[in-house]
Amino acid sequence: MYALVCAYEKTGDRQSSFCRIHQIPEHIFGYWLRKYRLEHPQGDDIPSGFREIKPEGSEAGYFVCIRHREGHQITFGREVSSQYLRALLSW
């Protein structure tokens, strides 16, 4: 069953679609998926589903750039919290 779990993780399909294609009841597949993930917490054999992305403009020397439709622009050279941005934009 672990081979099917690995195949599922690599496809990126929805669990319901995968189960329907492979004619596996969802509750049984869900059990094995949970069991596998408990035994392999770091996802040793399967990708986590996450990938690294770079914010637009990060090569340009800034981390966040906010552009208003009227042409105003704010750029930050380092990471800022969403709370800080929210407070700044509501000012």
Secondary structure, 3 states (H helix, E strand, C coil): CHHHHHHHHHHCCCHHHHHHHHCCCHHHHHHHHHHHHHHCCCCCCCCCCCCCCCCCCHHHCCCEEEECCCCCEEEECCCCCHHHHHHHHHC
